[in-house]
Amino acid sequence: GDSVRRNMLNVVIAMLPAYLVSLYYFGFGALCVSLISIVSCLLFEFLIQKFILKGKNTLGNMSALVTGMLLAFNLPSNLPWWIVVIGAVVAIGVAKMTFGGLGRNPFNPALVGRVFLLIAYPVQMTSFPQPISPEFVDAFAGATPLAALKAQAVELGDVNFLNMLSGVMPGSLGEISAISL
């Protein structure tokens, strides 16, 4: 009963707790970034398969869905939609399909997309909104706790580890809650 589709479905299920936490803390921004990332990855894989590679449709194996979710998990919730689309093009078109698709790429496609975006758009990729909580009505950009520690902007004793475990901290969608991961 083992198959690529089943394995990819298991990965999607395993990511759901972290995704739900990101929706809870980042709201509509997390929903938009993740939907744009997933739909873009699915669309680009379909288009590349159909018009460039002229091969069979591989959307059924769910690997493009997983790539879209993983890419979204590596992005801040306030990223403009067009940057998310560029990340999907790089992830699917450059990192995955250039090497022949699933299982043939030397690097994780979602992470290649993230690295490209980090190099191309460093300000947007490192401006993380503060999660919505009772104290905050809106979100603002700020450093992650590790970035603040590295920059020596805060002391180790000032970091709230309970917030890091639960997800009340700035960061990318899929990195904020250690417990959900």
ABEGO torsion letter per residue (X at the ends): XBBAAAAAAAAAAAAAAAAAAAAAAAEAAAAAAAAAAAAAAAAAAAAAAAAAAGBBBAAAAGAAAAAAAAAAAABBAABBAAAAAAAAAAAAAAAAAAAGEBGABABBAAAAAAAAAAAABAAAAABBBBBBBAABABBBBBBBAAAAAAAGABBAAABBAAAAAAGBBBEBAAAABAAAX
